[in-house]
Amino acid sequence: MTTTSDVKGQDDLYQQAASEYGAALARLARGYEADPDKQRDLLQEIHISLWRSLEGFDGLCSLRTWVYRVAHNAATSYVIRQRRARPRCW
């Protein structure tokens, strides 16, 4: 069960990660997506994934490592979904 203090800690950790690595996450999104509108969508998905994932952050790795792994996984999933959604021409 998630308590209010758990969410507060998760929010604080997210704020720290977004502050320290926000510019790097934006660069990562630009690397995965060329279209500026889709870049913003991807960056938003990365931030949502990061916030959700921090509930399970146990500190066994650095926050930086955690942030980049979550961002990479979110971006990879985004690219796969985009490819599947494209109509195929035969």
N, CA, C and O atoms as a GROMACS GRO file, in nm:
protein
  360
    1MET      N    1   0.084  -0.117   0.000
    1MET     CA    2   0.000   0.000   0.000
    1MET      C    3   0.089   0.125   0.000
    1MET      O    4   0.186   0.132   0.076
    2THR      N    5   0.058   0.222  -0.085
    2THR     CA    6   0.134   0.345  -0.094
    2THR      C    7   0.075   0.447   0.002
    2THR      O    8  -0.045   0.475   0.000
    3THR      N    9   0.161   0.503   0.085
    3THR     CA   10   0.115   0.604   0.179
    3THR      C   11   0.146   0.743   0.125
    3THR      O   12   0.219   0.758   0.028
    4THR      N   13   0.089   0.844   0.190
    4THR     CA   14   0.111   0.982   0.149
    4THR      C   15   0.259   1.018   0.159
    4THR      O   16   0.311   1.090   0.073
    5SER      N   17   0.327   0.969   0.263
    5SER     CA   18   0.469   1.000   0.278
    5SER      C   19   0.551   0.932   0.168
    5SER      O   20   0.653   0.987   0.125
    6ASP      N   21   0.508   0.813   0.122
    6ASP     CA   22   0.577   0.746   0.012
    6ASP      C   23   0.567   0.828  -0.116
    6ASP      O   24   0.666   0.845  -0.188
    7VAL      N   25   0.448   0.880  -0.144
    7VAL     CA   26   0.426   0.962  -0.262
    7VAL      C   27   0.507   1.090  -0.252
    7VAL      O   28   0.564   1.135  -0.351
    8LYS      N   29   0.513   1.150  -0.133
    8LYS     CA   30   0.591   1.272  -0.112
    8LYS      C   31   0.738   1.245  -0.141
    8LYS      O   32   0.804   1.326  -0.206
    9GLY      N   33   0.789   1.132  -0.093
    9GLY     CA   34   0.928   1.095  -0.120
    9GLY      C   35   0.951   1.070  -0.268
    9GLY      O   36   1.054   1.108  -0.324
   10GLN      N   37   0.854   1.007  -0.332
   10GLN     CA   38   0.861   0.981  -0.476
   10GLN      C   39   0.860   1.114  -0.551
   10GLN      O   40   0.937   1.131  -0.646
   11ASP      N   41   0.775   1.206  -0.510
   11ASP     CA   42   0.770   1.339  -0.574
   11ASP      C   43   0.901   1.413  -0.556
   11ASP      O   44   0.952   1.474  -0.651
   12ASP      N   45   0.956   1.409  -0.436
   12ASP     CA   46   1.083   1.477  -0.409
   12ASP      C   47   1.196   1.418  -0.494
   12ASP      O   48   1.276   1.492  -0.551
   13LEU      N   49   1.200   1.287  -0.503
   13LEU     CA   50   1.303   1.220  -0.583
   13LEU      C   51   1.285   1.253  -0.731
   13LEU      O   52   1.383   1.274  -0.803
   14TYR      N   53   1.159   1.257  -0.776
   14TYR     CA   54   1.132   1.295  -0.915
   14TYR      C   55   1.178   1.439  -0.942
   14TYR      O   56   1.241   1.466  -1.044
   15GLN      N   57   1.148   1.530  -0.850
   15GLN     CA   58   1.190   1.669  -0.868
   15GLN      C   59   1.342   1.679  -0.877
   15GLN      O   60   1.394   1.756  -0.958
   16GLN      N   61   1.411   1.604  -0.795
   16GLN     CA   62   1.557   1.602  -0.799
   16GLN      C   63   1.606   1.550  -0.934
   16GLN      O   64   1.694   1.611  -0.996
   17ALA      N   65   1.550   1.439  -0.978
   17ALA     CA   66   1.592   1.378  -1.105
   17ALA      C   67   1.561   1.470  -1.222
   17ALA      O   68   1.644   1.487  -1.311
   18ALA      N   69   1.442   1.530  -1.223
   18ALA     CA   70   1.404   1.619  -1.333
   18ALA      C   71   1.492   1.742  -1.336
   18ALA      O   72   1.528   1.791  -1.443
   19SER      N   73   1.527   1.792  -1.220
   19SER     CA   74   1.613   1.910  -1.212
   19SER      C   75   1.755   1.878  -1.261
   19SER      O   76   1.813   1.954  -1.339
   20GLU      N   77   1.809   1.768  -1.216
   20GLU     CA   78   1.946   1.732  -1.251
   20GLU      C   79   1.961   1.680  -1.393
   20GLU      O   80   2.062   1.705  -1.458
   21TYR      N   81   1.862   1.607  -1.443
   21TYR     CA   82   1.878   1.537  -1.570
   21TYR      C   83   1.777   1.578  -1.677
   21TYR      O   84   1.771   1.516  -1.782
   22GLY      N   85   1.698   1.681  -1.651
   22GLY     CA   86   1.595   1.724  -1.745
   22GLY      C   87   1.649   1.759  -1.883
   22GLY      O   88   1.592   1.719  -1.984
   23ALA      N   89   1.760   1.833  -1.887
   23ALA     CA   90   1.819   1.870  -2.017
   23ALA      C   91   1.869   1.747  -2.091
   23ALA      O   92   1.855   1.737  -2.213
   24ALA      N   93   1.926   1.653  -2.019
   24ALA     CA   94   1.975   1.530  -2.082
   24ALA      C   95   1.859   1.446  -2.135
   24ALA      O   96   1.871   1.383  -2.240
   25LEU      N   97   1.748   1.446  -2.064
   25LEU     CA   98   1.630   1.371  -2.109
   25LEU      C   99   1.574   1.434  -2.237
   25LEU      O  100   1.528   1.363  -2.327
   26ALA      N  101   1.576   1.566  -2.244
   26ALA     CA  102   1.530   1.634  -2.366
   26ALA      C  103   1.621   1.600  -2.484
   26ALA      O  104   1.573   1.578  -2.595
   27ARG      N  105   1.752   1.594  -2.460
   27ARG     CA  106   1.845   1.554  -2.567
   27ARG      C  107   1.820   1.411  -2.610
   27ARG      O  108   1.825   1.380  -2.730
   28LEU      N  109   1.794   1.324  -2.514
   28LEU     CA  110   1.765   1.185  -2.546
   28LEU      C  111   1.640   1.175  -2.634
   28LEU      O  112   1.638   1.101  -2.732
   29ALA      N  113   1.536   1.250  -2.599
   29ALA     CA  114   1.413   1.249  -2.678
   29ALA      C  115   1.440   1.298  -2.820
   29ALA      O  116   1.385   1.243  -2.916
   30ARG      N  117   1.523   1.400  -2.835
   30ARG     CA  118   1.559   1.448  -2.970
   30ARG      C  119   1.636   1.343  -3.048
   30ARG      O  120   1.626   1.337  -3.171
   31GLY      N  121   1.711   1.260  -2.979
   31GLY     CA  122   1.786   1.154  -3.046
   31GLY      C  123   1.697   1.042  -3.098
   31GLY      O  124   1.731   0.975  -3.196
   32TYR      N  125   1.586   1.022  -3.033
   32TYR     CA  126   1.494   0.914  -3.073
   32TYR      C  127   1.386   0.962  -3.170
   32TYR      O  128   1.332   0.882  -3.246
   33GLU      N  129   1.354   1.091  -3.167
   33GLU     CA  130   1.241   1.141  -3.246
   33GLU      C  131   1.279   1.274  -3.310
   33GLU      O  132   1.321   1.367  -3.241
   34ALA      N  133   1.265   1.284  -3.444
   34ALA     CA  134   1.302   1.405  -3.517
   34ALA      C  135   1.193   1.511  -3.516
   34ALA      O  136   1.222   1.630  -3.513
   35ASP      N  137   1.067   1.469  -3.517
   35ASP     CA  138   0.955   1.563  -3.522
   35ASP      C  139   0.939   1.633  -3.387
   35ASP      O  140   0.924   1.566  -3.285
   36PRO      N  141   0.943   1.768  -3.384
   36PRO     CA  142   0.935   1.841  -3.257
   36PRO      C  143   0.810   1.811  -3.174
   36PRO      O  144   0.818   1.802  -3.051
   37ASP      N  145   0.695   1.795  -3.239
   37ASP     CA  146   0.573   1.762  -3.164
   37ASP      C  147   0.583   1.624  -3.100
   37ASP      O  148   0.544   1.605  -2.985
   38LYS      N  149   0.635   1.530  -3.175
   38LYS     CA  150   0.651   1.395  -3.122
   38LYS      C  151   0.761   1.390  -3.016
   38LYS      O  152   0.755   1.308  -2.925
   39GLN      N  153   0.862   1.477  -3.028
   39GLN     CA  154   0.965   1.486  -2.925
   39GLN      C  155   0.903   1.524  -2.791
   39GLN      O  156   0.935   1.466  -2.688
   40ARG      N  157   0.813   1.622  -2.795
   40ARG     CA  158   0.745   1.665  -2.671
   40ARG      C  159   0.661   1.551  -2.613
   40ARG      O  160   0.658   1.531  -2.492
   41ASP      N  161   0.593   1.477  -2.700
   41ASP     CA  162   0.515   1.362  -2.654
   41ASP      C  163   0.605   1.258  -2.588
   41ASP      O  164   0.575   1.206  -2.481
   42LEU      N  165   0.716   1.229  -2.654
   42LEU     CA  166   0.810   1.132  -2.602
   42LEU      C  167   0.868   1.179  -2.469
   42LEU      O  168   0.876   1.101  -2.374
   43LEU      N  169   0.906   1.304  -2.461
   43LEU     CA  170   0.963   1.357  -2.337
   43LEU      C  171   0.862   1.347  -2.224
   43LEU      O  172   0.898   1.314  -2.110
   44GLN      N  173   0.736   1.375  -2.253
   44GLN     CA  174   0.632   1.361  -2.152
   44GLN      C  175   0.619   1.215  -2.107
   44GLN      O  176   0.607   1.188  -1.988
   45GLU      N  177   0.623   1.123  -2.202
   45GLU     CA  178   0.616   0.980  -2.166
   45GLU      C  179   0.736   0.940  -2.079
   45GLU      O  180   0.721   0.862  -1.985
   46ILE      N  181   0.853   0.994  -2.112
   46ILE     CA  182   0.972   0.963  -2.032
   46ILE      C  183   0.953   1.013  -1.889
   46ILE      O  184   0.983   0.941  -1.794
   47HIS      N  185   0.904   1.135  -1.874
   47HIS     CA  186   0.885   1.190  -1.739
   47HIS      C  187   0.780   1.112  -1.661
   47HIS      O  188   0.796   1.089  -1.542
   48ILE      N  189   0.673   1.071  -1.727
   48ILE     CA  190   0.570   0.992  -1.659
   48ILE      C  191   0.628   0.857  -1.617
   48ILE      O  192   0.606   0.811  -1.505
   49SER      N  193   0.701   0.794  -1.707
   49SER     CA  194   0.763   0.664  -1.674
   49SER      C  195   0.862   0.680  -1.558
   49SER      O  196   0.868   0.595  -1.470
   50LEU      N  197   0.938   0.788  -1.561
   50LEU     CA  198   1.034   0.812  -1.454
   50LEU      C  199   0.963   0.828  -1.320
   50LEU      O  200   1.002   0.766  -1.221
   51TRP      N  201   0.859   0.910  -1.316
   51TRP     CA  202   0.788   0.931  -1.190
   51TRP      C  203   0.731   0.800  -1.138
   51TRP      O  204   0.744   0.768  -1.020
   52ARG      N  205   0.668   0.724  -1.228
   52ARG     CA  206   0.609   0.596  -1.185
   52ARG      C  207   0.715   0.500  -1.134
   52ARG      O  208   0.693   0.427  -1.037
   53SER      N  209   0.831   0.499  -1.199
   53SER     CA  210   0.934   0.402  -1.164
   53SER      C  211   1.000   0.432  -1.031
   53SER      O  212   1.053   0.341  -0.967
   54LEU      N  213   0.998   0.556  -0.988
   54LEU     CA  214   1.070   0.594  -0.867
   54LEU      C  215   1.008   0.533  -0.741
   54LEU      O  216   1.072   0.531  -0.636
   55GLU      N  217   0.886   0.484  -0.751
   55GLU     CA  218   0.826   0.412  -0.638
   55GLU      C  219   0.911   0.289  -0.604
   55GLU      O  220   0.921   0.250  -0.488
   56GLY      N  221   0.971   0.229  -0.706
   56GLY     CA  222   1.052   0.109  -0.685
   56GLY      C  223   1.201   0.134  -0.675
   56GLY      O  224   1.278   0.039  -0.665
   57PHE      N  225   1.244   0.259  -0.678
   57PHE     CA  226   1.387   0.290  -0.670
   57PHE      C  227   1.438   0.256  -0.530
   57PHE      O  228   1.390   0.309  -0.430
   58ASP      N  229   1.536   0.167  -0.527
   58ASP     CA  230   1.586   0.119  -0.398
   58ASP      C  231   1.727   0.169  -0.366
   58ASP      O  232   1.781   0.137  -0.260
   59GLY      N  233   1.785   0.245  -0.455
   59GLY     CA  234   1.917   0.300  -0.429
   59GLY      C  235   2.032   0.205  -0.453
   59GLY      O  236   2.146   0.237  -0.419
   60LEU      N  237   2.005   0.088  -0.511
   60LEU     CA  238   2.113  -0.006  -0.537
   60LEU      C  239   2.202   0.042  -0.653
   60LEU      O  240   2.316  -0.005  -0.668
   61CYS      N  241   2.152   0.132  -0.733
   61CYS     CA  242   2.232   0.196  -0.836
   61CYS      C  243   2.217   0.346  -0.816
   61CYS      O  244   2.136   0.391  -0.736
   62SER      N  245   2.294   0.423  -0.888
   62SER     CA  246   2.284   0.568  -0.874
   62SER      C  247   2.153   0.617  -0.936
   62SER      O  248   2.094   0.551  -1.022
   63LEU      N  249   2.109   0.731  -0.891
   63LEU     CA  250   1.988   0.791  -0.948
   63LEU      C  251   2.008   0.817  -1.096
   63LEU      O  252   1.916   0.800  -1.176
   64ARG      N  253   2.128   0.859  -1.134
   64ARG     CA  254   2.160   0.885  -1.275
   64ARG      C  255   2.140   0.760  -1.360
   64ARG      O  256   2.077   0.765  -1.466
   65THR      N  257   2.192   0.649  -1.314
   65THR     CA  258   2.177   0.523  -1.386
   65THR      C  259   2.030   0.486  -1.400
   65THR      O  260   1.985   0.445  -1.507
   66TRP      N  261   1.956   0.501  -1.292
   66TRP     CA  262   1.812   0.470  -1.292
   66TRP      C  263   1.739   0.556  -1.395
   66TRP      O  264   1.660   0.506  -1.474
   67VAL      N  265   1.765   0.687  -1.391
   67VAL     CA  266   1.698   0.782  -1.480
   67VAL      C  267   1.725   0.747  -1.626
   67VAL      O  268   1.632   0.742  -1.708
   68TYR      N  269   1.850   0.723  -1.660
   68TYR     CA  270   1.883   0.693  -1.799
   68TYR      C  271   1.826   0.560  -1.844
   68TYR      O  272   1.784   0.547  -1.960
   69ARG      N  273   1.823   0.461  -1.759
   69ARG     CA  274   1.767   0.331  -1.796
   69ARG      C  275   1.616   0.342  -1.820
   69ARG      O  276   1.564   0.289  -1.918
   70VAL      N  277   1.548   0.411  -1.732
   70VAL     CA  278   1.404   0.431  -1.749
   70VAL      C  279   1.377   0.510  -1.877
   70VAL      O  280   1.286   0.476  -1.953
   71ALA      N  281   1.454   0.615  -1.900
   71ALA     CA  282   1.436   0.698  -2.019
   71ALA      C  283   1.460   0.617  -2.146
   71ALA      O  284   1.384   0.627  -2.242
   72HIS      N  285   1.564   0.538  -2.147
   72HIS     CA  286   1.594   0.456  -2.263
   72HIS      C  287   1.481   0.356  -2.289
   72HIS      O  288   1.437   0.339  -2.403
   73ASN      N  289   1.435   0.290  -2.183
   73ASN     CA  290   1.327   0.193  -2.199
   73ASN      C  291   1.199   0.259  -2.249
   73ASN      O  292   1.131   0.205  -2.336
   74ALA      N  293   1.166   0.376  -2.195
   74ALA     CA  294   1.046   0.448  -2.239
   74ALA      C  295   1.059   0.490  -2.385
   74ALA      O  296   0.963   0.478  -2.462
   75ALA      N  297   1.176   0.538  -2.424
   75ALA     CA  298   1.197   0.582  -2.563
   75ALA      C  299   1.193   0.465  -2.659
   75ALA      O  300   1.135   0.475  -2.768
   76THR      N  301   1.252   0.355  -2.621
   76THR     CA  302   1.250   0.235  -2.706
   76THR      C  303   1.107   0.185  -2.725
   76THR      O  304   1.067   0.151  -2.837
   77SER      N  305   1.031   0.180  -2.618
   77SER     CA  306   0.892   0.138  -2.627
   77SER      C  307   0.812   0.233  -2.716
   77SER      O  308   0.727   0.190  -2.794
   78TYR      N  309   0.838   0.362  -2.704
   78TYR     CA  310   0.771   0.463  -2.785
   78TYR      C  311   0.800   0.439  -2.934
   78TYR      O  312   0.708   0.441  -3.016
   79VAL      N  313   0.925   0.418  -2.968
   79VAL     CA  314   0.964   0.395  -3.109
   79VAL      C  315   0.896   0.270  -3.163
   79VAL      O  316   0.847   0.270  -3.276
   80ILE      N  317   0.893   0.165  -3.086
   80ILE     CA  318   0.828   0.040  -3.130
   80ILE      C  319   0.679   0.063  -3.154
   80ILE      O  320   0.625   0.017  -3.254
   81ARG      N  321   0.613   0.134  -3.062
   81ARG     CA  322   0.470   0.164  -3.081
   81ARG      C  323   0.447   0.249  -3.206
   81ARG      O  324   0.350   0.228  -3.278
   82GLN      N  325   0.535   0.343  -3.232
   82GLN     CA  326   0.522   0.429  -3.351
   82GLN      C  327   0.537   0.347  -3.479
   82GLN      O  328   0.464   0.368  -3.576
   83ARG      N  329   0.631   0.255  -3.479
   83ARG     CA  330   0.651   0.171  -3.598
   83ARG      C  331   0.531   0.081  -3.623
   83ARG      O  332   0.490   0.061  -3.738
   84ARG      N  333   0.475   0.027  -3.517
   84ARG     CA  334   0.360  -0.062  -3.532
   84ARG      C  335   0.237   0.014  -3.579
   84ARG      O  336   0.151  -0.043  -3.647
   85ALA      N  337   0.228   0.141  -3.544
   85ALA     CA  338   0.110   0.222  -3.579
   85ALA      C  339   0.115   0.271  -3.723
   85ALA      O  340   0.012   0.311  -3.778
   86ARG      N  341   0.234   0.270  -3.786
   86ARG     CA  342   0.246   0.316  -3.924
   86ARG      C  343   0.176   0.220  -4.020
   86ARG      O  344   0.190   0.098  -4.008
   87PRO      N  345   0.102   0.274  -4.115
   87PRO     CA  346   0.040   0.186  -4.216
   87PRO      C  347   0.149   0.127  -4.306
   87PRO      O  348   0.246   0.194  -4.341
   88ARG      N  349   0.129   0.005  -4.342
   88ARG     CA  350   0.225  -0.062  -4.430
   88ARG      C  351   0.179  -0.052  -4.575
   88ARG      O  352   0.060  -0.065  -4.606
   89CYS      N  353   0.273  -0.030  -4.662
   89CYS     CA  354   0.244  -0.027  -4.806
   89CYS      C  355   0.298  -0.156  -4.868
   89CYS      O  356   0.415  -0.189  -4.852
   90TRP      N  357   0.212  -0.226  -4.937
   90TRP     CA  358   0.254  -0.350  -4.998
   90TRP      C  359   0.265  -0.332  -5.143
   90TRP      O  360   0.300  -0.426  -5.214
   0.00000   0.00000   0.00000
